[in-house]
Amino acid sequence: MARFIVRRMAGMVIVLFAVSVLVFLVFNVIPNSNPAERLAGKNATPVLVKSIEEEWGFDKSLPEQYVTMMKKVFNGELTSYSPRIPVDERIAEGVPATLSLSIGAGIIWLFFGLLLGYIAAVRAGGKLDKFLTGLSIAGISIPVFLIAPVLIYFLTYKLEIFPSGGYVPFSEEPWEWFTHLILPWVTVAILSIGFYSRVLRSSMLDVMNEEYVRTARAKGLSERQVMTRHVLRNSLVPIVTLFGLDFGATVAGTAIITESFFNIEGVGLYAAESISKLELPPIMGVTLYGAFFVVFVNALVDIAYAYLDPRVRLGAAAR
Amino acid sequence: MEPVSADERGPWRLALRRFLRNRFAVAALALFFLIVLFVLAAPLWADHVAHTGPNETHTLQKLQVGDETREVVTPAGIPIGPQWFEAGGKFFLGADSRLGRDEMVRLMYGGRTSLFIGIVSALITTLAAIVLGLLAGYYRGWVDAVIARVLDVLWSLPVLLFGIALGTSLAIGGLKIGPLELSGGSIWIPIFVISVFTVPYMARPLRGEVLALKEKEFVEAAVAQGAGPLRVMIGEILPNLASTIIVFFTLNIANNMLFEAALSFLGAGVQPPNSSWGSMISIGEELLTTQPLLAIIPGAMILLTVLSLNIVGDGLRDALDPRSKVRLEAHAGIVEPEGASV
């Protein structure tokens, strides 16, 4: 296990390096104009552009520029220029809201996805089965930008069941925090419930054909014990991988759109506002931190996966 | 009379028959064609019914409906709601914002942009994925190592975030790679961004198939007959990938349209004066309390298009490969845990 973790961490460091180079290319090399002008934002004075040019060393070689950029990002010196606001501070302020949104939504979709998937597997071939198949196709097709306005319009403005937008920190008013987040949670979670239940269902149906399940039945365990102890536990392995990937994608993706619909002051809204102002430094910071977060979560998931399934770590060690 | 055995018909005709028997998929295909017709009819509707273009503003104009005059935009800045056919088809879905542009005309033209970007970027993705998959799977060795690693890294990225990053910095600066030069507002920029970041979702499974196909006897036979690498790749292996490619291409259009909508909604995709369904939602979102349809209708159009494509793709997979077990899972690009260890 230790060997697997070390190998995986080494792999992660390489990917992190590749990702940082990619971010550098995306912001400072691929676009076709003066990088200092792009960073300065709209209506920048020539003086500001000149000072950014010196600050970032855009007259130096590309590797030197790369090092300067990474130093700035990781020393917390990245700022937006009009007005001058430290990017790190804004990102740090937004993290609690973004994590509240993503973790809450993750819990909801995991809970309902597993529940429905379990029922569907136990009663394979029934109506619920067909319903879930439909739900999962609908789930991957319904865009957040349809669910969000529909929910907001009907449940917030028309029926006034939920408060309209905004984020209330948990430490200030836990109940308000909860009511303000219900709709955003549902918006994010509803897309994944059908998909997760189908994955669990097919994985459970596979496991049910295994011999150890027959053994468990043969030694006289009750059907419920067979299902929960043997079938469900072994079927959860693919769900773990899936959840890690999707959770990362939610934090660094879906959250941006959801936050801007519901006006949740998280990292995503900060990114969305920066896009509409065409301010690059915040987007640079959010992209780099977001990518690092996702790569890190993926590594954790792989380790969890190896822990759950010895075949993975032994296979990797033997390679 | 002797019954016709299944073997006498080509596999494509059999697949077509299986597809046509799936009523759900056929209905979805019909819906998709309707949507295509709808957006193709944009100039007709604009010239002969609405008598306005997608970017023409009508802020201070009044509309004669029967004996009544209605303001296109009220002094408070609220655009007129849907008129259906009351004004002879003008402002069928109302006006879009305080600029007073015809929402229906914009919906049709915006749909052209959305579908165009979805289809063209799917074509580019598919082409790139075929080339990469064939090269990596056929040559193996260091070619495969390089391609596979690059795909792994791209695959593990938060796609939307990188799409935003590249989309925004290109929107400001434009793009110049060799002879390829794009200005900041070009719709080829979102196409480029989407294609780059969706390649791994298709190239990885194709590479896997090529790896398996190369071991088959017919490849060995072709090589023994003196076929060069290019002929083996294109003449022998590629035809066997056709069904996978068709399915992935269909699903890819759907996926790319969602991607485009997300980018344009956030302002990192299609830039004004062009518009797409995604950018229409972000305009409509500001008036969600007074004119909710402005945000909901473009969203519903995206849903219908993407849903129909996903159902068609699923139906094609069933028809082309009746044995396939993993369906939606493969679309989401998650299935194989082997890719998890980078």
Interface residues (C-beta under 8 A of the other chain):
Chain A: R8 G11 M12 I14 V15 A18 V19 L22 V23 V26 F27 I30 P31 N32 S33 R38 S136 I137 A138 I140 S141 I142 P143 V144 F145 L146 P149 V150 I152 Y153 Y157 F195 R198 V199 S202 P238 T241 L242 L245 G248 A249 V251 A252 G253 T254 I256 I257 S260 F261 A271 A272 I275 S276 L278 L280 I283 M284 V286 T287 G290 A291 V294 V295 N298 V301 D302 Y305 V312 A316
Chain B: D152 V153 S156 L157 P158 V159 L160 L161 F162 I164 A165 L166 T168 S169 L170 A171 I172 G173 G174 L175 K176 I177 E181 A254 L258 A261 A262 F265 L266 G267 A268 G278 I281 G284 E285 L288 T289 P292 A295 I296 G299 A300 I302 L303 V306 L307 N310 I311 D314 K325 V326 L328 E329 H331 A332 I334 P337 A340 S341 V342
